[in-house]
């Protein structure tokens, strides 16, 4: 499922990074463009006391991937800032990897909205996230 990251995606990830939280949680960007993206995150290290993935971990994964896609959609000299996120959790995982797939829902001059579906290793949907990012010029 993975493909080589584009030069633009590599440059953005190298320049801005994923952020301390995403790196601590083990998020890995596999595919990335303004229109779509794919990332993984291990369940281990991201569980709540009952041994299930913490709901907030789904949100961090969705926001990380959606914001990175929006940054690419914004174009050169611009960046994305998350302004709204909604998550509906429909399942849980105890082990393995989480798989996040982002798709562009809407792109304008100042706003980008992505839908992110998070599944487990078997493809079962665990969370559905919608994130809207404000697209700004770099200063």
TIVO-2410 file (N, C-alpha, C; in nm, 3 decimals):
# residues 139
REC num residu      c1      c2      c3 atome chaine
REC   1      X   0.081  -0.119   0.000     N      A
REC   1      X   0.000   0.000   0.000    CA      A
REC   1      X   0.086   0.126   0.000     C      A
REC   2      X   0.209   0.117   0.050     N      A
REC   2      X   0.288   0.238   0.057    CA      A
REC   2      X   0.349   0.271  -0.078     C      A
REC   3      X   0.372   0.399  -0.098     N      A
REC   3      X   0.438   0.446  -0.218    CA      A
REC   3      X   0.547   0.543  -0.174     C      A
REC   4      X   0.637   0.573  -0.263     N      A
REC   4      X   0.743   0.668  -0.232    CA      A
REC   4      X   0.683   0.807  -0.216     C      A
REC   5      X   0.725   0.878  -0.112     N      A
REC   5      X   0.679   1.015  -0.091    CA      A
REC   5      X   0.733   1.104  -0.202     C      A
REC   6      X   0.653   1.201  -0.246     N      A
REC   6      X   0.698   1.297  -0.346    CA      A
REC   6      X   0.807   1.384  -0.285     C      A
REC   7      X   0.885   1.449  -0.371     N      A
REC   7      X   0.990   1.539  -0.324    CA      A
REC   7      X   0.929   1.652  -0.241     C      A
REC   8      X   0.813   1.702  -0.282     N      A
REC   8      X   0.746   1.809  -0.208    CA      A
REC   8      X   0.705   1.762  -0.068     C      A
REC   9      X   0.649   1.642  -0.060     N      A
REC   9      X   0.607   1.588   0.070    CA      A
REC   9      X   0.729   1.567   0.160     C      A
REC  10      X   0.837   1.511   0.106     N      A
REC  10      X   0.958   1.491   0.185    CA      A
REC  10      X   1.012   1.623   0.238     C      A
REC  11      X   1.014   1.724   0.151     N      A
REC  11      X   1.065   1.856   0.191    CA      A
REC  11      X   0.983   1.914   0.304     C      A
REC  12      X   0.850   1.905   0.294     N      A
REC  12      X   0.764   1.961   0.400    CA      A
REC  12      X   0.784   1.885   0.531     C      A
REC  13      X   0.789   1.752   0.524     N      A
REC  13      X   0.809   1.673   0.647    CA      A
REC  13      X   0.945   1.704   0.708     C      A
REC  14      X   1.049   1.714   0.626     N      A
REC  14      X   1.182   1.744   0.678    CA      A
REC  14      X   1.188   1.885   0.735     C      A
REC  15      X   1.122   1.981   0.670     N      A
REC  15      X   1.127   2.121   0.712    CA      A
REC  15      X   1.050   2.145   0.842     C      A
REC  16      X   0.926   2.095   0.845     N      A
REC  16      X   0.843   2.125   0.963    CA      A
REC  16      X   0.832   2.009   1.059     C      A
REC  17      X   0.863   1.888   1.016     N      A
REC  17      X   0.849   1.771   1.101    CA      A
REC  17      X   0.703   1.738   1.126     C      A
REC  18      X   0.679   1.633   1.203     N      A
REC  18      X   0.543   1.594   1.237    CA      A
REC  18      X   0.501   1.653   1.371     C      A
REC  19      X   0.596   1.699   1.448     N      A
REC  19      X   0.568   1.752   1.580    CA      A
REC  19      X   0.602   1.649   1.687     C      A
REC  20      X   0.631   1.698   1.806     N      A
REC  20      X   0.674   1.611   1.916    CA      A
REC  20      X   0.569   1.507   1.952     C      A
REC  21      X   0.442   1.546   1.958     N      A
REC  21      X   0.338   1.451   1.997    CA      A
REC  21      X   0.326   1.338   1.896     C      A
REC  22      X   0.317   1.372   1.769     N      A
REC  22      X   0.305   1.270   1.664    CA      A
REC  22      X   0.425   1.177   1.663     C      A
REC  23      X   0.544   1.232   1.682     N      A
REC  23      X   0.664   1.149   1.684    CA      A
REC  23      X   0.664   1.057   1.805     C      A
REC  24      X   0.623   1.109   1.922     N      A
REC  24      X   0.616   1.028   2.043    CA      A
REC  24      X   0.516   0.913   2.027     C      A
REC  25      X   0.407   0.939   1.955     N      A
REC  25      X   0.303   0.838   1.937    CA      A
REC  25      X   0.337   0.738   1.828     C      A
REC  26      X   0.447   0.761   1.755     N      A
REC  26      X   0.492   0.665   1.653    CA      A
REC  26      X   0.422   0.678   1.520     C      A
REC  27      X   0.367   0.795   1.490     N      A
REC  27      X   0.298   0.814   1.362    CA      A
REC  27      X   0.400   0.817   1.250     C      A
REC  28      X   0.369   0.744   1.144     N      A
REC  28      X   0.454   0.739   1.025    CA      A
REC  28      X   0.371   0.774   0.903     C      A
REC  29      X   0.414   0.875   0.829     N      A
REC  29      X   0.347   0.913   0.704    CA      A
REC  29      X   0.402   0.824   0.593     C      A
REC  30      X   0.312   0.756   0.524     N      A
REC  30      X   0.351   0.663   0.417    CA      A
REC  30      X   0.326   0.726   0.280     C      A
REC  31      X   0.210   0.788   0.263     N      A
REC  31      X   0.173   0.856   0.138    CA      A
REC  31      X   0.120   0.993   0.175     C      A
REC  32      X   0.147   1.093   0.089     N      A
REC  32      X   0.102   1.227   0.122    CA      A
REC  32      X   0.090   1.314  -0.002     C      A
REC  33      X  -0.028   1.375  -0.016     N      A
REC  33      X  -0.050   1.477  -0.118    CA      A
REC  33      X  -0.159   1.570  -0.063     C      A
REC  34      X  -0.191   1.675  -0.134     N      A
REC  34      X  -0.298   1.763  -0.090    CA      A
REC  34      X  -0.434   1.697  -0.096     C      A
REC  35      X  -0.449   1.599  -0.183     N      A
REC  35      X  -0.576   1.531  -0.202    CA      A
REC  35      X  -0.596   1.410  -0.113     C      A
REC  36      X  -0.486   1.345  -0.074     N      A
REC  36      X  -0.500   1.223   0.006    CA      A
REC  36      X  -0.371   1.193   0.081     C      A
REC  37      X  -0.383   1.104   0.176     N      A
REC  37      X  -0.267   1.062   0.252    CA      A
REC  37      X  -0.294   0.931   0.324     C      A
REC  38      X  -0.187   0.866   0.362     N      A
REC  38      X  -0.195   0.740   0.436    CA      A
REC  38      X  -0.087   0.741   0.543     C      A
REC  39      X  -0.124   0.705   0.665     N      A
REC  39      X  -0.029   0.701   0.776    CA      A
REC  39      X  -0.063   0.584   0.867     C      A
REC  40      X   0.035   0.542   0.946     N      A
REC  40      X   0.014   0.436   1.044    CA      A
REC  40      X   0.058   0.485   1.182     C      A
REC  41      X   0.006   0.416   1.283     N      A
REC  41      X   0.045   0.443   1.420    CA      A
REC  41      X   0.029   0.313   1.498     C      A
REC  42      X   0.128   0.278   1.581     N      A
REC  42      X   0.115   0.155   1.661    CA      A
REC  42      X   0.012   0.173   1.772     C      A
REC  43      X  -0.058   0.064   1.803     N      A
REC  43      X  -0.150   0.065   1.917    CA      A
REC  43      X  -0.068   0.073   2.046     C      A
REC  44      X   0.040  -0.007   2.053     N      A
REC  44      X   0.124  -0.009   2.173    CA      A
REC  44      X   0.174   0.131   2.204     C      A
REC  45      X   0.159   0.171   2.328     N      A
REC  45      X   0.202   0.303   2.370    CA      A
REC  45      X   0.094   0.409   2.358     C      A
REC  46      X  -0.020   0.374   2.298     N      A
REC  46      X  -0.129   0.469   2.276    CA      A
REC  46      X  -0.261   0.418   2.331     C      A
REC  47      X  -0.252   0.336   2.438     N      A
REC  47      X  -0.371   0.276   2.499    CA      A
REC  47      X  -0.413   0.351   2.624     C      A
REC  48      X  -0.541   0.341   2.656     N      A
REC  48      X  -0.594   0.391   2.783    CA      A
REC  48      X  -0.590   0.277   2.885     C      A
REC  49      X  -0.627   0.300   3.011     N      A
REC  49      X  -0.610   0.198   3.115    CA      A
REC  49      X  -0.679   0.064   3.089     C      A
REC  50      X  -0.784   0.059   3.008     N      A
REC  50      X  -0.851  -0.068   2.979    CA      A
REC  50      X  -0.781  -0.149   2.870     C      A
REC  51      X  -0.671  -0.096   2.817     N      A
REC  51      X  -0.595  -0.169   2.715    CA      A
REC  51      X  -0.640  -0.141   2.573     C      A
REC  52      X  -0.733  -0.048   2.554     N      A
REC  52      X  -0.782  -0.010   2.421    CA      A
REC  52      X  -0.714   0.119   2.377     C      A
REC  53      X  -0.711   0.141   2.246     N      A
REC  53      X  -0.656   0.268   2.197    CA      A
REC  53      X  -0.734   0.383   2.258     C      A
REC  54      X  -0.664   0.481   2.308     N      A
REC  54      X  -0.726   0.601   2.366    CA      A
REC  54      X  -0.795   0.678   2.253     C      A
REC  55      X  -0.916   0.726   2.277     N      A
REC  55      X  -0.990   0.801   2.176    CA      A
REC  55      X  -0.913   0.922   2.127     C      A
REC  56      X  -0.841   0.986   2.217     N      A
REC  56      X  -0.760   1.102   2.177    CA      A
REC  56      X  -0.648   1.064   2.082     C      A
REC  57      X  -0.600   0.940   2.088     N      A
REC  57      X  -0.495   0.895   1.996    CA      A
REC  57      X  -0.547   0.891   1.853     C      A
REC  58      X  -0.673   0.847   1.835     N      A
REC  58      X  -0.733   0.850   1.701    CA      A
REC  58      X  -0.734   0.993   1.648     C      A
REC  59      X  -0.772   1.087   1.736     N      A
REC  59      X  -0.783   1.227   1.695    CA      A
REC  59      X  -0.646   1.284   1.658     C      A
REC  60      X  -0.542   1.251   1.735     N      A
REC  60      X  -0.407   1.299   1.703    CA      A
REC  60      X  -0.363   1.243   1.567     C      A
REC  61      X  -0.388   1.116   1.543     N      A
REC  61      X  -0.353   1.056   1.414    CA      A
REC  61      X  -0.427   1.125   1.300     C      A
REC  62      X  -0.558   1.145   1.316     N      A
REC  62      X  -0.638   1.210   1.213    CA      A
REC  62      X  -0.595   1.354   1.188     C      A
REC  63      X  -0.569   1.428   1.297     N      A
REC  63      X  -0.530   1.568   1.280    CA      A
REC  63      X  -0.391   1.580   1.219     C      A
REC  64      X  -0.300   1.493   1.258     N      A
REC  64      X  -0.166   1.496   1.200    CA      A
REC  64      X  -0.171   1.473   1.051     C      A
REC  65      X  -0.240   1.368   1.008     N      A
REC  65      X  -0.247   1.337   0.866    CA      A
REC  65      X  -0.325   1.442   0.789     C      A
REC  66      X  -0.442   1.482   0.840     N      A
REC  66      X  -0.523   1.582   0.771    CA      A
REC  66      X  -0.451   1.715   0.757     C      A
REC  67      X  -0.380   1.756   0.861     N      A
REC  67      X  -0.308   1.884   0.856    CA      A
REC  67      X  -0.190   1.879   0.760     C      A
REC  68      X  -0.123   1.766   0.753     N      A
REC  68      X  -0.013   1.752   0.659    CA      A
REC  68      X  -0.066   1.756   0.515     C      A
REC  69      X  -0.179   1.689   0.488     N      A
REC  69      X  -0.239   1.695   0.355    CA      A
REC  69      X  -0.279   1.839   0.321     C      A
REC  70      X  -0.339   1.908   0.418     N      A
REC  70      X  -0.384   2.046   0.395    CA      A
REC  70      X  -0.265   2.138   0.369     C      A
REC  71      X  -0.153   2.114   0.434     N      A
REC  71      X  -0.034   2.195   0.410    CA      A
REC  71      X   0.012   2.181   0.266     C      A
REC  72      X   0.009   2.059   0.214     N      A
REC  72      X   0.044   2.038   0.073    CA      A
REC  72      X  -0.060   2.102  -0.019     C      A
REC  73      X  -0.188   2.094   0.018     N      A
REC  73      X  -0.293   2.155  -0.063    CA      A
REC  73      X  -0.280   2.307  -0.065     C      A
REC  74      X  -0.230   2.365   0.045     N      A
REC  74      X  -0.217   2.510   0.054    CA      A
REC  74      X  -0.119   2.564  -0.049     C      A
REC  75      X  -0.016   2.487  -0.080     N      A
REC  75      X   0.082   2.528  -0.180    CA      A
REC  75      X   0.203   2.597  -0.120     C      A
REC  76      X   0.299   2.620  -0.206     N      A
REC  76      X   0.427   2.679  -0.164    CA      A
REC  76      X   0.407   2.815  -0.098     C      A
REC  77      X   0.476   2.836   0.013     N      A
REC  77      X   0.469   2.963   0.084    CA      A
REC  77      X   0.348   2.977   0.174     C      A
REC  78      X   0.277   2.866   0.195     N      A
REC  78      X   0.158   2.868   0.280    CA      A
REC  78      X   0.163   2.750   0.376     C      A
REC  79      X   0.080   2.753   0.478     N      A
REC  79      X   0.071   2.641   0.573    CA      A
REC  79      X  -0.072   2.629   0.624     C      A
REC  80      X  -0.100   2.518   0.689     N      A
REC  80      X  -0.235   2.488   0.739    CA      A
REC  80      X  -0.236   2.492   0.891     C      A
REC  81      X  -0.346   2.544   0.945     N      A
REC  81      X  -0.367   2.547   1.090    CA      A
REC  81      X  -0.506   2.488   1.116     C      A
REC  82      X  -0.512   2.381   1.195     N      A
REC  82      X  -0.640   2.317   1.225    CA      A
REC  82      X  -0.731   2.411   1.302     C      A
REC  83      X  -0.858   2.422   1.257     N      A
REC  83      X  -0.953   2.509   1.327    CA      A
REC  83      X  -1.078   2.434   1.373     C      A
REC  84      X  -1.099   2.311   1.323     N      A
REC  84      X  -1.217   2.234   1.365    CA      A
REC  84      X  -1.189   2.087   1.340     C      A
REC  85      X  -1.230   2.003   1.436     N      A
REC  85      X  -1.214   1.859   1.418    CA      A
REC  85      X  -1.333   1.789   1.483     C      A
REC  86      X  -1.378   1.682   1.419     N      A
REC  86      X  -1.489   1.602   1.469    CA      A
REC  86      X  -1.450   1.456   1.455     C      A
REC  87      X  -1.475   1.378   1.559     N      A
REC  87      X  -1.439   1.236   1.554    CA      A
REC  87      X  -1.554   1.151   1.607     C      A
REC  88      X  -1.585   1.045   1.535     N      A
REC  88      X  -1.682   0.945   1.580    CA      A
REC  88      X  -1.610   0.811   1.587     C      A
REC  89      X  -1.597   0.758   1.708     N      A
REC  89      X  -1.530   0.631   1.727    CA      A
REC  89      X  -1.633   0.518   1.720     C      A
REC  90      X  -1.604   0.419   1.636     N      A
REC  90      X  -1.699   0.309   1.616    CA      A
REC  90      X  -1.641   0.173   1.648     C      A
REC  91      X  -1.516   0.169   1.694     N      A
REC  91      X  -1.453   0.043   1.728    CA      A
REC  91      X  -1.328   0.069   1.809     C      A
REC  92      X  -1.263  -0.037   1.850     N      A
REC  92      X  -1.141  -0.022   1.929    CA      A
REC  92      X  -1.042  -0.132   1.892     C      A
REC  93      X  -0.917  -0.105   1.924     N      A
REC  93      X  -0.811  -0.201   1.898    CA      A
REC  93      X  -0.728  -0.218   2.024     C      A
REC  94      X  -0.672  -0.338   2.041     N      A
REC  94      X  -0.586  -0.367   2.155    CA      A
REC  94      X  -0.441  -0.389   2.115     C      A
REC  95      X  -0.417  -0.416   1.986     N      A
REC  95      X  -0.281  -0.438   1.940    CA      A
REC  95      X  -0.272  -0.413   1.790     C      A
REC  96      X  -0.151  -0.425   1.737     N      A
REC  96      X  -0.130  -0.406   1.594    CA      A
REC  96      X  -0.106  -0.261   1.557     C      A
REC  97      X  -0.139  -0.230   1.433     N      A
REC  97      X  -0.123  -0.095   1.379    CA      A
REC  97      X  -0.259  -0.034   1.349     C      A
REC  98      X  -0.265   0.097   1.362     N      A
REC  98      X  -0.379   0.172   1.313    CA      A
REC  98      X  -0.341   0.226   1.175     C      A
REC  99      X  -0.437   0.226   1.083     N      A
REC  99      X  -0.415   0.272   0.947    CA      A
REC  99      X  -0.509   0.389   0.922     C      A
REC 100      X  -0.455   0.503   0.883     N      A
REC 100      X  -0.535   0.623   0.858    CA      A
REC 100      X  -0.527   0.659   0.711     C      A
REC 101      X  -0.643   0.681   0.651     N      A
REC 101      X  -0.652   0.722   0.510    CA      A
REC 101      X  -0.729   0.853   0.504     C      A
REC 102      X  -0.664   0.959   0.457     N      A
REC 102      X  -0.727   1.090   0.443    CA      A
REC 102      X  -0.766   1.115   0.298     C      A
REC 103      X  -0.882   1.176   0.278     N      A
REC 103      X  -0.926   1.217   0.145    CA      A
REC 103      X  -0.978   1.360   0.153     C      A
REC 104      X  -0.949   1.438   0.052     N      A
REC 104      X  -0.992   1.576   0.045    CA      A
REC 104      X  -1.143   1.583   0.023     C      A
REC 105      X  -1.211   1.658   0.108     N      A
REC 105      X  -1.356   1.679   0.093    CA      A
REC 105      X  -1.386   1.812   0.028     C      A
REC 106      X  -1.306   1.915   0.061     N      A
REC 106      X  -1.331   2.049   0.008    CA      A
REC 106      X  -1.202   2.131   0.017     C      A
REC 107      X  -1.174   2.206  -0.090     N      A
REC 107      X  -1.057   2.293  -0.093    CA      A
REC 107      X  -1.094   2.427  -0.151     C      A
REC 108      X  -1.070   2.531  -0.073     N      A
REC 108      X  -1.089   2.668  -0.119    CA      A
REC 108      X  -0.959   2.745  -0.101     C      A
REC 109      X  -0.965   2.875  -0.117     N      A
REC 109      X  -0.845   2.957  -0.103    CA      A
REC 109      X  -0.796   2.962   0.041     C      A
REC 110      X  -0.889   2.958   0.137     N      A
REC 110      X  -0.850   2.972   0.278    CA      A
REC 110      X  -0.887   2.853   0.366     C      A
REC 111      X  -0.964   2.758   0.316     N      A
REC 111      X  -1.003   2.642   0.397    CA      A
REC 111      X  -0.985   2.512   0.320     C      A
REC 112      X  -0.941   2.410   0.391     N      A
REC 112      X  -0.933   2.274   0.337    CA      A
REC 112      X  -0.995   2.179   0.438     C      A
REC 113      X  -1.083   2.091   0.392     N      A
REC 113      X  -1.145   1.991   0.479    CA      A
REC 113      X  -1.109   1.853   0.426     C      A
REC 114      X  -1.063   1.768   0.517     N      A
REC 114      X  -1.029   1.629   0.484    CA      A
REC 114      X  -1.109   1.534   0.572     C      A
REC 115      X  -1.149   1.423   0.517     N      A
REC 115      X  -1.209   1.313   0.593    CA      A
REC 115      X  -1.101   1.209   0.614     C      A
REC 116      X  -1.093   1.157   0.737     N      A
REC 116      X  -0.991   1.058   0.770    CA      A
REC 116      X  -1.062   0.935   0.828     C      A
REC 117      X  -1.038   0.822   0.766     N      A
REC 117      X  -1.092   0.694   0.814    CA      A
REC 117      X  -0.978   0.616   0.878     C      A
REC 118      X  -0.998   0.573   1.002     N      A
REC 118      X  -0.896   0.495   1.072    CA      A
REC 118      X  -0.947   0.353   1.089     C      A
REC 119      X  -0.862   0.257   1.050     N      A
REC 119      X  -0.898   0.115   1.055    CA      A
REC 119      X  -0.790   0.038   1.130     C      A
REC 120      X  -0.824  -0.087   1.167     N      A
REC 120      X  -0.725  -0.175   1.227    CA      A
REC 120      X  -0.659  -0.258   1.118     C      A
REC 121      X  -0.576  -0.354   1.158     N      A
REC 121      X  -0.504  -0.437   1.060    CA      A
REC 121      X  -0.597  -0.519   0.972     C      A
REC 122      X  -0.717  -0.551   1.021     N      A
REC 122      X  -0.810  -0.631   0.941    CA      A
REC 122      X  -0.898  -0.545   0.850     C      A
REC 123      X  -0.885  -0.413   0.859     N      A
REC 123      X  -0.967  -0.323   0.778    CA      A
REC 123      X  -1.095  -0.276   0.845     C      A
REC 124      X  -1.117  -0.318   0.970     N      A
REC 124      X  -1.237  -0.275   1.043    CA      A
REC 124      X  -1.224  -0.126   1.078     C      A
REC 125      X  -1.329  -0.050   1.047     N      A
REC 125      X  -1.328   0.093   1.078    CA      A
REC 125      X  -1.338   0.114   1.228     C      A
REC 126      X  -1.249   0.198   1.280     N      A
REC 126      X  -1.246   0.228   1.422    CA      A
REC 126      X  -1.287   0.372   1.453     C      A
REC 127      X  -1.256   0.464   1.362     N      A
REC 127      X  -1.288   0.604   1.385    CA      A
REC 127      X  -1.301   0.677   1.251     C      A
REC 128      X  -1.392   0.772   1.248     N      A
REC 128      X  -1.413   0.857   1.131    CA      A
REC 128      X  -1.393   1.001   1.178     C      A
REC 129      X  -1.302   1.071   1.113     N      A
REC 129      X  -1.264   1.206   1.156    CA      A
REC 129      X  -1.279   1.302   1.039     C      A
REC 130      X  -1.328   1.422   1.070     N      A
REC 130      X  -1.332   1.531   0.972    CA      A
REC 130      X  -1.252   1.647   1.032     C      A
REC 131      X  -1.156   1.698   0.955     N      A
REC 131      X  -1.075   1.811   1.002    CA      A
REC 131      X  -1.079   1.923   0.899     C      A
REC 132      X  -1.098   2.044   0.948     N      A
REC 132      X  -1.092   2.164   0.865    CA      A
REC 132      X  -0.971   2.245   0.907     C      A
REC 133      X  -0.892   2.283   0.809     N      A
REC 133      X  -0.772   2.364   0.831    CA      A
REC 133      X  -0.786   2.499   0.763     C      A
REC 134      X  -0.738   2.602   0.831     N      A
REC 134      X  -0.729   2.736   0.775    CA      A
REC 134      X  -0.595   2.745   0.702     C      A
REC 135      X  -0.597   2.789   0.577     N      A
REC 135      X  -0.476   2.796   0.496    CA      A
REC 135      X  -0.423   2.939   0.500     C      A
REC 136      X  -0.300   2.955   0.549     N      A
REC 136      X  -0.241   3.087   0.572    CA      A
REC 136      X  -0.111   3.102   0.494     C      A
REC 137      X  -0.078   3.226   0.466     N      A
REC 137      X   0.052   3.256   0.406    CA      A
REC 137      X   0.159   3.249   0.514     C      A
REC 138      X   0.278   3.198   0.478     N      A
REC 138      X   0.391   3.201   0.572    CA      A
REC 138      X   0.432   3.346   0.593     C      A
REC 139      X   0.485   3.374   0.709     N      A
REC 139      X   0.532   3.512   0.737    CA      A
REC 139      X   0.681   3.520   0.720     C      A
***
